Amino acid sequence: MKIIVDAFGGDNAPLEILKGCADAVRELDIDILLTGDESIIRKVAQENEISLDRMEIAHTDSVITMEDHAGDIMKSKNNSSMALGLKKLAAGEGDAFISAGNSGALIVGATLIIKRIKGIKRVAFSPVIPKKEGFFMLIDSGANVDCKPEMLQQFGIMGSIYVNKVMGVENPRVALANIGTEEHKGGELQHEAFRLLKESPVNFIGNIEAREIPYDAGDVIVADGFTGNCILKLYEGVAMCMMGLIKDIFTKNLKNKIAASLILSDMKELKKHMDYNEYGGAPIMGASKPVFKAHGDSKAKTFKNALRLTKAYVEGNVVDEITRSVAALKEAKTISEEK
């Protein structure tokens, strides 16, 4: 398997990206095609004693920064390391593409260069996030601010397939983010999305309130991009705030430091359990080929984990499964309308 990697995407590129790729090549048995400035890649690798075994390089000296507009990937930055990687994927020169760079540009590139799966109305940003027990997928988390009910239905189907095929969850529970659990809660979007999800080939368990999300209340949480992004950012902020407050308590005085030393291993286990870096990033669901967004501040371990999930994405034939499911849903709708 060959995974195409944007070597210059993210805050810590290219060093941490190269280190993560080298670890992934050794541990995951994959080949890598790096896109970016070849001279810099080789220089950084040499200076840091990073092996480039099983790694090819496709040269470009253009980079999309976090400050660039999302649409620049199709205009002034159409030969950037991100754009080149997507073009290589579209041309069949790799099995998947991954970048830790500009999220908006990646969404635009996945939509216009890779294209959407036939029948899919919008691609969705779909991070896997830790909860009290295990994890959940939040789809959409910001790619689509304004959504139609059919889009939320497709998000639920795509999320269910990914969580099953990649994350190994049997019969994932799909829930709709809402302001109450009753079927009548929410606006027109939620009412119609509820009805469509109820008729979909997924294990739909109904509405879920935001306060239930950190608990084991669902495996796939469906939301429009505006709501999903608000949930995601608040979730991350509260988690970081709470961990900071706990640290302040344990370092407050000698008595507390002694108490902290007695439960240090448990605290480390908690921190690891709630660390989003264990999941590496988020798939861009709905693209016709596997596209993965790694965390922007990815270090080597995080990026290696993202490559691990990207490999599982390919091996799980997620794109084919979504294609078949959407086609079957369309056929069923056509038959129902003809009756």
C-alpha positions as CSV (number, residue, x, y, z in Angstrom):
1,M,0.0,0.0,0.0
2,K,1.2,3.5,-0.9
3,I,0.0,6.5,1.0
4,I,0.6,10.0,-0.3
5,V,1.8,12.5,2.4
6,D,1.8,16.3,2.3
7,A,5.3,16.7,3.9
8,F,4.8,20.5,4.4
9,G,1.3,20.5,6.0
10,G,0.9,21.4,9.6
11,D,2.7,23.4,12.3
12,N,5.6,21.0,12.8
13,A,6.3,20.1,9.1
14,P,8.4,18.7,7.7
15,L,10.4,17.3,10.6
16,E,7.7,15.7,12.6
17,I,5.9,14.5,9.5
18,L,9.1,12.8,8.3
19,K,9.6,11.2,11.7
20,G,6.0,9.9,11.8
21,C,6.4,8.6,8.2
22,A,9.6,6.7,9.1
23,D,8.0,5.1,12.1
24,A,4.9,4.2,10.1
25,V,7.0,2.6,7.3
26,R,8.7,0.4,9.9
27,E,5.6,-0.5,12.0
28,L,2.8,-0.5,9.4
29,D,4.6,-2.0,6.4
30,I,3.5,0.8,4.0
31,D,5.2,2.8,1.2
32,I,5.1,6.6,1.2
33,L,5.0,9.3,-1.5
34,L,6.0,12.6,-0.1
35,T,5.0,15.9,-1.7
36,G,7.0,19.0,-1.1
37,D,10.4,20.6,-1.6
38,E,12.8,17.7,-2.2
39,S,16.0,19.6,-1.1
40,I,14.5,20.6,2.2
41,I,13.1,17.1,2.8
42,R,16.4,15.4,2.2
43,K,18.3,18.0,4.3
44,V,15.9,17.7,7.3
45,A,16.1,13.9,7.0
46,Q,19.9,13.9,6.9
47,E,20.3,16.4,9.7
48,N,18.0,14.3,12.0
49,E,19.1,10.9,10.8
50,I,15.6,10.0,9.5
51,S,15.5,7.1,7.1
52,L,13.8,7.7,3.8
53,D,13.6,4.0,2.9
54,R,10.4,3.1,1.0
55,M,9.7,6.9,0.5
56,E,9.5,8.6,-2.9
57,I,9.4,12.4,-3.3
58,A,7.3,14.4,-5.7
59,H,8.9,17.9,-5.8
60,T,7.2,21.2,-5.4
61,D,8.3,24.3,-3.6
62,S,4.8,25.7,-3.1
63,V,3.0,25.4,0.2
64,I,-0.5,26.2,1.4
65,T,-0.3,28.0,4.7
66,M,-2.9,28.2,7.5
67,E,-3.4,31.9,6.4
68,D,-4.2,31.1,2.8
69,H,-7.8,31.1,1.6
70,A,-9.3,27.6,1.1
71,G,-10.0,28.3,-2.6
72,D,-6.3,29.1,-3.2
73,I,-5.7,25.3,-3.6
74,M,-7.5,25.6,-7.0
75,K,-5.9,29.0,-7.9
76,S,-2.6,30.5,-6.8
77,K,-1.6,27.4,-4.8
78,N,-2.6,24.7,-7.3
79,N,0.9,23.3,-7.3
80,S,1.3,23.3,-3.5
81,S,2.4,20.2,-1.7
82,M,-1.3,19.6,-0.7
83,A,-2.7,20.1,-4.2
84,L,0.1,18.0,-5.8
85,G,-0.7,15.1,-3.4
86,L,-4.4,15.2,-4.2
87,K,-3.6,15.3,-7.9
88,K,-1.4,12.2,-7.4
89,L,-4.2,10.4,-5.6
90,A,-6.7,11.4,-8.4
91,A,-4.2,10.0,-11.0
92,G,-4.0,6.7,-9.1
93,E,-0.4,7.1,-8.0
94,G,-1.3,6.2,-4.4
95,D,-4.1,4.5,-2.3
96,A,-4.8,7.5,0.0
97,F,-3.7,11.0,0.8
98,I,-3.0,12.6,4.2
99,S,-2.2,16.2,5.2
100,A,-2.0,18.1,8.5
101,G,-2.4,21.4,6.6
102,N,-5.1,23.9,6.0
103,S,-8.5,22.1,6.7
104,G,-10.5,24.4,4.5
105,A,-8.2,23.9,1.5
106,L,-8.2,20.2,2.1
107,I,-12.0,20.1,2.0
108,V,-12.1,22.2,-1.2
109,G,-9.3,20.0,-2.8
110,A,-11.1,16.7,-1.8
111,T,-14.3,18.0,-3.4
112,L,-12.9,19.5,-6.6
113,I,-9.8,17.4,-7.3
114,I,-10.7,14.0,-5.9
115,K,-14.5,14.6,-6.4
116,R,-17.4,13.2,-4.3
117,I,-18.7,9.7,-4.3
118,K,-21.6,9.5,-6.8
119,G,-24.7,10.5,-5.0
120,I,-23.0,12.1,-2.0
121,K,-24.1,15.7,-1.6
122,R,-21.3,17.0,0.5
123,V,-18.0,15.7,2.0
124,A,-17.9,15.9,5.8
125,F,-15.1,16.5,8.3
126,S,-15.3,13.5,10.7
127,P,-13.0,13.4,13.7
128,V,-12.9,10.4,16.1
129,I,-12.9,11.7,19.7
130,P,-12.4,10.0,23.0
131,K,-15.2,9.7,25.5
132,K,-15.7,8.2,29.0
133,E,-15.5,4.7,27.5
134,G,-13.9,4.4,24.1
135,F,-14.6,6.9,21.3
136,F,-17.2,8.4,19.0
137,M,-17.2,10.0,15.6
138,L,-18.6,13.5,15.2
139,I,-19.9,14.1,11.6
140,D,-20.0,16.9,10.4
141,S,-17.5,19.0,12.4
142,G,-17.2,22.1,10.2
143,A,-17.1,21.3,6.5
144,N,-20.8,22.3,5.9
145,V,-22.2,25.2,7.9
146,D,-25.6,25.0,6.2
147,C,-27.0,21.5,5.7
148,K,-30.1,19.8,4.3
149,P,-31.8,16.8,5.9
150,E,-30.5,14.4,3.2
151,M,-26.9,15.5,4.0
152,L,-27.3,14.5,7.6
153,Q,-28.8,11.2,6.6
154,Q,-25.7,10.5,4.4
155,F,-23.4,11.7,7.3
156,G,-25.0,9.0,9.5
157,I,-24.6,6.3,6.9
158,M,-21.0,7.2,6.1
159,G,-20.0,7.5,9.8
160,S,-21.6,4.2,10.6
161,I,-19.6,2.4,7.8
162,Y,-16.3,4.1,8.9
163,V,-16.7,3.3,12.6
164,N,-17.6,-0.3,11.7
165,K,-14.9,-1.0,9.1
166,V,-12.1,1.1,10.5
167,M,-12.7,1.3,14.2
168,G,-14.1,-2.2,14.6
169,V,-17.4,-1.3,16.3
170,E,-20.1,-3.8,15.6
171,N,-23.4,-2.3,14.6
172,P,-22.5,1.3,15.6
173,R,-25.1,3.4,17.3
174,V,-26.0,6.5,15.3
175,A,-27.5,9.5,17.1
176,L,-28.6,13.0,16.0
177,A,-27.3,16.0,18.0
178,N,-30.3,18.0,19.2
179,I,-31.6,20.2,22.0
180,G,-33.6,17.3,23.5
181,T,-34.1,13.6,23.2
182,E,-37.7,13.7,22.2
183,E,-38.6,13.2,18.6
184,H,-40.3,16.5,18.2
185,K,-37.3,18.6,19.5
186,G,-35.3,20.9,17.2
187,G,-36.1,22.7,14.0
188,E,-37.2,21.6,10.6
189,L,-33.7,20.3,9.8
190,Q,-33.6,18.1,12.8
191,H,-37.2,16.9,12.4
192,E,-36.7,15.8,8.8
193,A,-33.2,14.4,9.4
194,F,-34.6,12.3,12.3
195,R,-37.2,10.8,9.9
196,L,-34.7,10.0,7.2
197,L,-32.1,8.5,9.7
198,K,-34.9,6.4,11.1
199,E,-35.5,5.0,7.6
200,S,-31.8,4.5,6.9
201,P,-29.8,1.2,7.0
202,V,-28.1,2.2,10.3
203,N,-28.6,1.6,14.0
204,F,-30.3,4.9,14.6
205,I,-31.0,5.5,18.3
206,G,-32.6,8.9,18.1
207,N,-31.7,12.3,19.4
208,I,-28.9,13.0,21.8
209,E,-28.2,16.1,24.0
210,A,-24.7,17.6,24.0
211,R,-24.2,16.7,27.7
212,E,-24.6,13.0,26.9
213,I,-21.9,13.0,24.2
214,P,-18.9,12.5,26.6
215,Y,-20.6,9.4,28.0
216,D,-21.2,6.1,26.2
217,A,-24.4,7.3,24.5
218,G,-23.5,6.8,20.8
219,D,-20.8,5.8,18.4
220,V,-21.6,8.2,15.6
221,I,-23.0,11.7,16.4
222,V,-24.6,13.4,13.4
223,A,-24.8,17.2,13.2
224,D,-24.7,20.0,10.7
225,G,-21.2,21.5,10.4
226,F,-22.0,24.6,12.5
227,T,-23.3,22.7,15.4
228,G,-20.7,20.0,15.1
229,N,-17.8,22.5,15.1
230,C,-19.2,24.2,18.2
231,I,-19.5,20.8,19.9
232,L,-15.9,19.9,18.9
233,K,-14.3,23.2,20.0
234,L,-16.2,23.3,23.3
235,Y,-15.4,19.6,24.0
236,E,-11.6,20.3,23.4
237,G,-11.7,23.4,25.4
238,V,-13.4,21.9,28.4
239,A,-11.1,18.9,28.4
240,M,-7.9,21.1,28.3
241,C,-9.4,23.4,31.0
242,M,-10.2,20.5,33.3
243,M,-6.8,18.8,32.9
244,G,-5.2,22.2,33.7
245,L,-7.3,22.6,36.8
246,I,-6.5,19.1,38.0
247,K,-2.8,19.8,37.5
248,D,-3.1,23.1,39.5
249,I,-4.7,21.2,42.4
250,F,-2.0,18.5,42.5
251,T,0.9,21.0,42.4
252,K,-0.7,23.5,44.8
253,N,1.3,22.5,47.9
254,L,3.5,19.7,49.3
255,K,0.5,17.8,50.7
256,N,-1.2,17.7,47.3
257,K,2.0,16.8,45.5
258,I,2.4,13.8,47.8
259,A,-1.2,12.8,47.0
260,A,-0.6,13.2,43.3
261,S,2.4,10.9,43.5
262,L,0.2,8.1,44.8
263,I,-2.1,8.2,41.8
264,L,0.4,9.3,39.2
265,S,0.0,6.2,37.1
266,D,-3.8,6.6,37.1
267,M,-3.6,10.2,36.0
268,K,-1.2,9.3,33.2
269,E,-3.7,6.6,32.1
270,L,-6.5,9.1,32.2
271,K,-4.5,11.7,30.2
272,K,-3.7,9.0,27.5
273,H,-7.4,7.9,27.4
274,M,-8.6,11.4,26.7
275,D,-5.8,12.4,24.3
276,Y,-7.2,13.0,20.8
277,N,-3.7,12.5,19.4
278,E,-4.3,8.7,19.9
279,Y,-6.6,8.9,16.9
280,G,-4.4,11.2,14.7
281,G,-7.1,13.2,12.9
282,A,-10.2,12.8,10.8
283,P,-11.2,11.3,7.5
284,I,-12.9,13.5,4.9
285,M,-15.9,11.3,4.4
286,G,-17.6,11.3,1.1
287,A,-14.6,11.8,-1.1
288,S,-14.3,9.3,-3.9
289,K,-10.9,8.2,-2.6
290,P,-9.5,8.1,0.9
291,V,-8.5,11.5,2.2
292,F,-7.4,12.0,5.8
293,K,-6.8,15.2,7.8
294,A,-4.2,14.9,10.5
295,H,-4.1,17.3,13.5
296,G,-2.5,20.6,12.6
297,D,-0.1,20.4,15.5
298,S,0.8,16.7,14.8
299,K,4.0,15.4,16.3
300,A,5.6,12.2,15.0
301,K,3.4,9.8,17.2
302,T,0.2,11.6,16.2
303,F,1.0,11.5,12.5
304,K,2.0,7.8,12.7
305,N,-1.4,7.1,14.3
306,A,-3.1,9.1,11.5
307,L,-1.3,6.9,9.0
308,R,-2.4,3.8,10.8
309,L,-6.0,4.9,10.5
310,T,-5.5,5.9,6.9
311,K,-4.2,2.4,6.2
312,A,-7.3,0.9,7.9
313,Y,-9.5,3.3,5.9
314,V,-8.1,1.8,2.6
315,E,-8.2,-1.8,3.9
316,G,-11.8,-1.5,5.1
317,N,-12.9,-0.5,1.5
318,V,-14.9,2.3,3.1
319,V,-15.4,4.2,-0.1
320,D,-16.8,1.2,-1.9
321,E,-19.1,0.4,1.1
322,I,-20.4,4.0,1.1
323,T,-20.9,3.9,-2.7
324,R,-22.9,0.7,-2.5
325,S,-25.0,1.9,0.4
326,V,-25.9,5.3,-1.2
327,A,-26.8,3.5,-4.5
328,A,-29.0,1.1,-2.6
329,L,-30.7,3.9,-0.7
330,K,-31.4,5.8,-4.0
331,E,-32.8,2.7,-5.6
332,A,-35.1,2.0,-2.6
333,K,-36.3,5.6,-2.7
334,T,-37.0,5.4,-6.5
335,I,-39.0,2.2,-6.0
336,S,-41.0,3.8,-3.1
337,E,-41.8,6.8,-5.2
338,E,-43.0,4.6,-8.1
339,K,-45.5,2.8,-5.9
